[in-house]
Amino acid sequence: RAEVAVMQDGNNARRAAGAVGARTRDTTAEEALMGAAGEGVGGFELMDEEGEMVRVRFNEFLHCFSQGVEEEEQSNDRDHEDDDDSLPPREAQKFFPYLEQAQLLARRQLPAPTETQDDGQEVDETAETERYVFQNTMLVDFVHLRDYDLELAEAVETDMVRFESYLRKAVKAFVLETHPELDDPETTAATAKNYFVGLYNLPHTLPVRHLRTDQIGRLAAISGTVTRTSDVRPELLVGCFRCNKCGLLAESVAQQYHFTRPLLCRNPRCQNRSPNEFLLEMNDSDGGRSTEFVDWQKLRVQENANEIPPGSMPRSIDVILRNEMVERAKAGDKCVFTGSLVVIPDGSALARAGEAAQARKGGNGRGGGGAADAATGGGGGVRGLSALGVKELTYKTCFVACTVMPADAVSRG
């Protein structure tokens, strides 16, 4: 009996220790999930290997692409060198256009330094940067990208919608690597949080009429005449949502052309399965990623008059502009838009198709409502497309442009 009692005491002690350990592990897991543990269990994020490869190679392109000096400058230098045969041959000079562009972006964000001349007058360097109107947009010539890395250019052209976020990450890393002072919170407080890339100078420009389903998601350039412009409005680009039940923060929720909220909470102990129970976090209170808004504008673009076939009506399409590309085109301008054709759900068409939905009380034959309810199955309530036995969902296409340029400037090259 004594031995049995000792064995039972040992088992009870092990069970108690296991229960305490289990409670300790659960507490640690909860703290890690709730963001209280700085170093612990982190969230898992899917990684696109091809996208990461595109990001690395595009960053290398921005660093290494160079051009030679103009032929006129080289010929003048050769003439001077021919006069003096004692001078050694001069090496070909190289110009790095994207390093220069990154320097202009940094100057637009940093406070302008002043230099003092010999006579004591201060010279402001803002005059040189006023000609460059962009602050967080890197313009990239597609011909440069194709000449430097043909495989990378084909990948970007084939699936622009998929790789656009990785191109933006590469631009941000490139600018911060070349100008680390932009990442110093003590030096600057108004620097750009996100950067954009604008591709231009594609080899082919399509009319609006030639946009087909095979162009969805691809990089393309279209030409047309702007007929109508909307006001500039804020668009939610990346949202941070907080669970209304457990308080866990869901960061970096990309918006898929409509207001997108998490479907469920990633806390395994939370039973929140309703998107309506997530609140949008506007400020960066926890020191993490904050909600990002961007300027948004919609244009109505019609095909040019010289591109309309005889006896046909002109075609039109909606063009979406973001960030610093807004307000760069007005009604009547002939422009070339570079971007991607995307498909979005058309919610406004649901109200136009069939009978408009309306709430009615269930009829009992009085007032003429009973016959109508009997014809639709009875019960009253919300009527509309459900009365037909089907749910209709229509889609529409629009063109999301990353660059806007006047047509005459593109034709001049």
Buried (B, 14 or more C-beta within 10 A) or exposed (E): EEEEEEEEEEEEEEEEEEEEEEEEEEEBBBBBBBBEBEEEEEEEEEEEEEBEBBBBBBBBBBBEBBEEEEEEEBEEBEEEBEEEEEEEEEEEEEEBBBBEBBBBBBBBBBEEEEEEEEEEEEEEEEEEBEEBEBBBBBBBBBEBBBEBBEEBBEBBBEBBBBBBBBBBBBBBBBBBEBBEEBEEEEEBEEBBEBBBBBBBBBEEBBBBBBBEEEBBBBBBBBBBBBBEBBEEEEBBBBBBBBBBBBEBBBBEBEBEEEEBBBEBBBBEEBEBEBEEBBEEBEEEEEEEBBBBBBBBBBBBBBBBEEBBEEEEEBBBBBBBBBBBBBEBBEEEBBBBBBBBBBEBBBEEEBEEBBEEEEEEEEBEEEEEBBEBBEEBEEEBEEBBBBBEEEEEEEEBBBBBBBBBBBBEEBEEE
